[in-house]
Amino acid sequence: YFDYVNNCEDLSFVKNETYQAIVLNHVLSSIKNDLTALSNFSRILKIDGMLIITDSISNTRKTELFDSKTSTMCCRLYGDDFFEILLKFFDDVKYSMNLTH
């Protein structure tokens, strides 16, 4: 078990295929460049590793970004295209969704 806090957009210091599991609890939607973070997670996960994501997802719209020009944080509301976003970085995506409207 290792509890780790850092900038998910810059994990260059972490070796490839280091972690068996990564858990993101309402984190991904607040990362400025979530695609960079997902690419990093894909790289540092072991081949049979698991990325567990909990976040708000809606089945009634596409993903929307509400960006703040004055902050490194943002707010992203994931939509029904979230599964396709994950498939760009991971070969095997399983999900259990409690979709909101």
VENFENZI-V826730 format. One record per backbone hydrogen bond with DSSP energy under -0.5 kcal/mol. NH is the residue of the N-H (numbers start at 1). CO is the residue of the C=O. Records with the same first field share a line. If there is no record, write none. Layout:
BEGIN
NH=CO ; CO
END
This chain:
BEGIN
4=2
8=6
10=7
14=11
17=43
18=15 ; 44
19=44
22=50
24=52
25=23
26=24 ; 54
30=27
31=28
32=72
34=31 ; 32
37=33
38=34
39=35
40=36
41=37
42=38
43=39
44=40
45=41
46=19
49=46
50=20
52=22 ; 50
53=51
54=24
58=78
59=100
64=77
66=75
67=65
68=73
69=67
71=68
74=30
75=66
76=29
77=64
78=56 ; 76
80=61
82=79
85=81
86=82
87=83
88=84 ; 85
89=86
90=86
93=91
94=92
99=97
100=57
END
